[in-house]
C-alpha cells in the first residue's frame, strides 16, 4: 500500500479517489465481475 501511495503521488493521482473507487467496487459489484471490471476501471483512473 505504501508503494501505491508513493506511486500515486509521483504520478499526480489522488490516492483517496482510488480508495473510494475500491470501496465502490467492493460494495456494488457482484463478486464474479469484481476483478475484471475493477481492473479495467482502475486502468482508466491511472491513465487519466
Biopython code that builds the backbone (N, CA, C, O; Angstrom):
import numpy as np
from Bio.PDB.StructureBuilder import StructureBuilder

atoms = [
    (1, "UNK", "N", (0.835, -1.203, 0.000)),
    (1, "UNK", "CA", (0.000, 0.000, 0.000)),
    (1, "UNK", "C", (0.867, 1.249, 0.000)),
    (1, "UNK", "O", (0.548, 2.228, -0.674)),
    (2, "UNK", "N", (1.949, 1.222, 0.742)),
    (2, "UNK", "CA", (2.846, 2.377, 0.781)),
    (2, "UNK", "C", (3.382, 2.676, -0.608)),
    (2, "UNK", "O", (3.443, 3.834, -1.020)),
    (3, "UNK", "N", (3.773, 1.624, -1.335)),
    (3, "UNK", "CA", (4.302, 1.844, -2.677)),
    (3, "UNK", "C", (3.218, 2.389, -3.605)),
    (3, "UNK", "O", (3.517, 3.191, -4.490)),
    (4, "UNK", "N", (1.975, 1.971, -3.422)),
    (4, "UNK", "CA", (0.886, 2.510, -4.234)),
    (4, "UNK", "C", (0.686, 3.994, -3.946)),
    (4, "UNK", "O", (0.476, 4.786, -4.864)),
    (5, "UNK", "N", (0.751, 4.364, -2.680)),
    (5, "UNK", "CA", (0.612, 5.773, -2.312)),
    (5, "UNK", "C", (1.741, 6.587, -2.924)),
    (5, "UNK", "O", (1.498, 7.642, -3.510)),
    (6, "UNK", "N", (2.968, 6.111, -2.794)),
    (6, "UNK", "CA", (4.109, 6.818, -3.367)),
    (6, "UNK", "C", (4.003, 6.925, -4.872)),
    (6, "UNK", "O", (4.256, 7.985, -5.445)),
    (7, "UNK", "N", (3.632, 5.834, -5.511)),
    (7, "UNK", "CA", (3.482, 5.834, -6.963)),
    (7, "UNK", "C", (2.391, 6.813, -7.378)),
    (7, "UNK", "O", (2.549, 7.555, -8.348)),
    (8, "UNK", "N", (1.292, 6.812, -6.644)),
    (8, "UNK", "CA", (0.185, 7.714, -6.916)),
    (8, "UNK", "C", (0.630, 9.161, -6.848)),
    (8, "UNK", "O", (0.330, 9.951, -7.743)),
    (9, "UNK", "N", (1.338, 9.506, -5.797)),
    (9, "UNK", "CA", (1.767, 10.888, -5.610)),
    (9, "UNK", "C", (2.751, 11.296, -6.696)),
    (9, "UNK", "O", (2.673, 12.410, -7.215)),
    (10, "UNK", "N", (3.669, 10.417, -7.042)),
    (10, "UNK", "CA", (4.646, 10.719, -8.081)),
    (10, "UNK", "C", (3.973, 10.965, -9.420)),
    (10, "UNK", "O", (4.439, 11.786, -10.210)),
    (11, "UNK", "N", (2.887, 10.262, -9.679)),
    (11, "UNK", "CA", (2.223, 10.352, -10.968)),
    (11, "UNK", "C", (1.022, 11.295, -10.949)),
    (11, "UNK", "O", (0.273, 11.367, -11.923)),
    (12, "UNK", "N", (0.839, 12.010, -9.856)),
    (12, "UNK", "CA", (-0.205, 13.023, -9.790)),
    (12, "UNK", "C", (-1.607, 12.475, -9.612)),
    (12, "UNK", "O", (-2.574, 13.159, -9.946)),
    (13, "UNK", "N", (-1.747, 11.267, -9.100)),
    (13, "UNK", "CA", (-3.069, 10.698, -8.868)),
    (13, "UNK", "C", (-3.470, 10.915, -7.412)),
    (13, "UNK", "O", (-2.626, 10.980, -6.518)),
    (14, "UNK", "N", (-4.753, 11.024, -7.203)),
    (14, "UNK", "CA", (-5.296, 11.231, -5.866)),
    (14, "UNK", "C", (-5.608, 9.869, -5.243)),
    (14, "UNK", "O", (-6.548, 9.190, -5.658)),
    (15, "UNK", "N", (-4.819, 9.478, -4.249)),
    (15, "UNK", "CA", (-4.983, 8.159, -3.631)),
    (15, "UNK", "C", (-6.367, 7.999, -3.012)),
    (15, "UNK", "O", (-6.909, 6.894, -2.992)),
    (16, "UNK", "N", (-6.947, 9.092, -2.504)),
    (16, "UNK", "CA", (-8.286, 8.989, -1.936)),
    (16, "UNK", "C", (-9.307, 8.598, -2.996)),
    (16, "UNK", "O", (-10.229, 7.833, -2.713)),
    (17, "UNK", "N", (-9.153, 9.112, -4.210)),
    (17, "UNK", "CA", (-10.072, 8.736, -5.286)),
    (17, "UNK", "C", (-9.958, 7.253, -5.595)),
    (17, "UNK", "O", (-10.962, 6.576, -5.819)),
    (18, "UNK", "N", (-8.721, 6.749, -5.605)),
    (18, "UNK", "CA", (-8.516, 5.330, -5.886)),
    (18, "UNK", "C", (-9.142, 4.476, -4.788)),
    (18, "UNK", "O", (-9.788, 3.468, -5.074)),
    (19, "UNK", "N", (-8.949, 4.881, -3.522)),
    (19, "UNK", "CA", (-9.516, 4.125, -2.405)),
    (19, "UNK", "C", (-11.043, 4.162, -2.454)),
    (19, "UNK", "O", (-11.701, 3.146, -2.231)),
    (20, "UNK", "N", (-11.604, 5.342, -2.747)),
    (20, "UNK", "CA", (-13.061, 5.434, -2.859)),
    (20, "UNK", "C", (-13.576, 4.516, -3.956)),
    (20, "UNK", "O", (-14.629, 3.892, -3.822)),
    (21, "UNK", "N", (-12.821, 4.445, -5.035)),
    (21, "UNK", "CA", (-13.224, 3.584, -6.139)),
    (21, "UNK", "C", (-13.168, 2.110, -5.728)),
    (21, "UNK", "O", (-14.049, 1.324, -6.078)),
    (22, "UNK", "N", (-12.127, 1.752, -4.988)),
    (22, "UNK", "CA", (-12.036, 0.388, -4.459)),
    (22, "UNK", "C", (-13.268, 0.063, -3.617)),
    (22, "UNK", "O", (-13.872, -0.998, -3.778)),
    (23, "UNK", "N", (-13.640, 0.980, -2.720)),
    (23, "UNK", "CA", (-14.791, 0.753, -1.852)),
    (23, "UNK", "C", (-16.063, 0.595, -2.677)),
    (23, "UNK", "O", (-16.900, -0.260, -2.387)),
    (24, "UNK", "N", (-16.199, 1.432, -3.713)),
    (24, "UNK", "CA", (-17.386, 1.341, -4.574)),
    (24, "UNK", "C", (-17.508, -0.044, -5.179)),
    (24, "UNK", "O", (-18.568, -0.667, -5.117)),
    (25, "UNK", "N", (-16.407, -0.530, -5.771)),
    (25, "UNK", "CA", (-16.474, -1.843, -6.412)),
    (25, "UNK", "C", (-16.701, -2.952, -5.390)),
    (25, "UNK", "O", (-17.450, -3.892, -5.657)),
    (26, "UNK", "N", (-16.064, -2.854, -4.223)),
    (26, "UNK", "CA", (-16.226, -3.900, -3.216)),
    (26, "UNK", "C", (-17.671, -3.987, -2.738)),
    (26, "UNK", "O", (-18.154, -5.070, -2.406)),
    (27, "UNK", "N", (-18.361, -2.847, -2.702)),
    (27, "UNK", "CA", (-19.730, -2.838, -2.197)),
    (27, "UNK", "C", (-20.774, -3.092, -3.277)),
    (27, "UNK", "O", (-21.807, -3.701, -2.997)),
    (28, "UNK", "N", (-20.529, -2.640, -4.501)),
    (28, "UNK", "CA", (-21.581, -2.584, -5.509)),
    (28, "UNK", "C", (-21.516, -3.684, -6.560)),
    (28, "UNK", "O", (-22.542, -4.052, -7.132)),
    (29, "UNK", "N", (-20.341, -4.206, -6.818)),
    (29, "UNK", "CA", (-20.185, -5.099, -7.965)),
    (29, "UNK", "C", (-20.263, -6.556, -7.525)),
    (29, "UNK", "O", (-19.600, -6.936, -6.560)),
    (30, "UNK", "N", (-21.056, -7.383, -8.208)),
    (30, "UNK", "CA", (-21.106, -8.811, -7.888)),
    (30, "UNK", "C", (-19.717, -9.436, -7.937)),
    (30, "UNK", "O", (-18.894, -9.063, -8.772)),
    (31, "UNK", "N", (-19.460, -10.372, -7.054)),
    (31, "UNK", "CA", (-18.109, -10.927, -6.927)),
    (31, "UNK", "C", (-17.577, -11.506, -8.230)),
    (31, "UNK", "O", (-16.382, -11.409, -8.509)),
    (32, "UNK", "N", (-18.442, -12.099, -9.021)),
    (32, "UNK", "CA", (-17.977, -12.723, -10.258)),
    (32, "UNK", "C", (-17.444, -11.701, -11.253)),
    (32, "UNK", "O", (-16.649, -12.038, -12.130)),
    (33, "UNK", "N", (-17.883, -10.450, -11.113)),
    (33, "UNK", "CA", (-17.479, -9.406, -12.052)),
    (33, "UNK", "C", (-16.431, -8.464, -11.473)),
    (33, "UNK", "O", (-15.836, -7.672, -12.204)),
    (34, "UNK", "N", (-16.204, -8.546, -10.165)),
    (34, "UNK", "CA", (-15.356, -7.565, -9.496)),
    (34, "UNK", "C", (-13.993, -7.410, -10.132)),
    (34, "UNK", "O", (-13.615, -6.307, -10.528)),
    (35, "UNK", "N", (-13.253, -8.491, -10.234)),
    (35, "UNK", "CA", (-11.849, -8.387, -10.639)),
    (35, "UNK", "C", (-11.723, -7.767, -12.021)),
    (35, "UNK", "O", (-10.960, -6.820, -12.209)),
    (36, "UNK", "N", (-12.462, -8.289, -12.984)),
    (36, "UNK", "CA", (-12.338, -7.798, -14.361)),
    (36, "UNK", "C", (-12.715, -6.326, -14.470)),
    (36, "UNK", "O", (-11.978, -5.529, -15.051)),
    (37, "UNK", "N", (-13.866, -5.972, -13.909)),
    (37, "UNK", "CA", (-14.335, -4.598, -14.028)),
    (37, "UNK", "C", (-13.492, -3.642, -13.199)),
    (37, "UNK", "O", (-13.203, -2.528, -13.635)),
    (38, "UNK", "N", (-13.099, -4.069, -12.017)),
    (38, "UNK", "CA", (-12.264, -3.211, -11.185)),
    (38, "UNK", "C", (-10.944, -2.889, -11.876)),
    (38, "UNK", "O", (-10.522, -1.733, -11.915)),
    (39, "UNK", "N", (-10.297, -3.911, -12.418)),
    (39, "UNK", "CA", (-9.005, -3.681, -13.067)),
    (39, "UNK", "C", (-9.153, -2.789, -14.286)),
    (39, "UNK", "O", (-8.312, -1.921, -14.522)),
    (40, "UNK", "N", (-10.199, -2.986, -15.057)),
    (40, "UNK", "CA", (-10.435, -2.152, -16.233)),
    (40, "UNK", "C", (-10.643, -0.699, -15.822)),
    (40, "UNK", "O", (-10.084, 0.213, -16.430)),
    (41, "UNK", "N", (-11.462, -0.491, -14.770)),
    (41, "UNK", "CA", (-11.762, 0.867, -14.356)),
    (41, "UNK", "C", (-10.566, 1.518, -13.673)),
    (41, "UNK", "O", (-10.322, 2.711, -13.849)),
    (42, "UNK", "N", (-9.817, 0.734, -12.892)),
    (42, "UNK", "CA", (-8.613, 1.273, -12.263)),
    (42, "UNK", "C", (-7.619, 1.718, -13.331)),
    (42, "UNK", "O", (-6.956, 2.743, -13.177)),
    (43, "UNK", "N", (-7.516, 0.959, -14.398)),
    (43, "UNK", "CA", (-6.634, 1.349, -15.502)),
    (43, "UNK", "C", (-7.053, 2.695, -16.079)),
    (43, "UNK", "O", (-6.198, 3.515, -16.416)),
    (44, "UNK", "N", (-8.358, 2.935, -16.198)),
    (44, "UNK", "CA", (-8.840, 4.230, -16.692)),
    (44, "UNK", "C", (-8.412, 5.355, -15.753)),
    (44, "UNK", "O", (-7.970, 6.410, -16.208)),
    (45, "UNK", "N", (-8.541, 5.134, -14.441)),
    (45, "UNK", "CA", (-8.148, 6.150, -13.458)),
    (45, "UNK", "C", (-6.662, 6.449, -13.590)),
    (45, "UNK", "O", (-6.257, 7.611, -13.621)),
    (46, "UNK", "N", (-5.858, 5.404, -13.668)),
    (46, "UNK", "CA", (-4.409, 5.595, -13.679)),
    (46, "UNK", "C", (-3.924, 6.245, -14.971)),
    (46, "UNK", "O", (-2.880, 6.897, -14.978)),
    (47, "UNK", "N", (-4.664, 6.078, -16.056)),
    (47, "UNK", "CA", (-4.285, 6.710, -17.324)),
    (47, "UNK", "C", (-4.747, 8.155, -17.407)),
    (47, "UNK", "O", (-4.241, 8.923, -18.224)),
    (48, "UNK", "N", (-5.707, 8.532, -16.565)),
    (48, "UNK", "CA", (-6.295, 9.873, -16.638)),
    (48, "UNK", "C", (-5.259, 10.963, -16.377)),
    (48, "UNK", "O", (-5.590, 12.148, -16.402)),
]
sb = StructureBuilder()
sb.init_structure("model")
sb.init_model(0)
sb.init_chain("A")
sb.init_seg("    ")
for serial, (resi, resn, name, xyz) in enumerate(atoms, 1):
    if name == "N":
        sb.init_residue(resn, " ", resi, " ")
    sb.init_atom(name, np.array(xyz, "f"), 0.0, 1.0, " ", f" {name:<3s}", serial, name[0])
structure = sb.get_structure()
